[in-house]
Amino acid sequence: MDHSNSKMNKAIECHVTQCDHHCGTQDYCSLDRVCIGTHEADPTVDQCTDCRSFVRK
Ligand code: SF4
């Protein structure tokens, strides 16, 4: 589904263009809210965190 014309949430900047919720030409998420988590027991850097709302296009 193409979200480029759907609601852009300017509170959630995102550069994951492969995600189905990404706004396409604009680097924002189209969801009202997202869930962020971690796959590490003791996260230390930003790479340790994950957007759990991610859905592959
Ligand atoms: S769901 Fe997560 S990964 Fe997908 S566009 Fe929104 S913020 Fe980005």
Residues whose N, C-alpha, C, O or C-beta is under 5 A from the ligand:
A	BS01	SF4	C14 V16 C19 H21 H22 Y28 C29 V34 C51 S53 F54
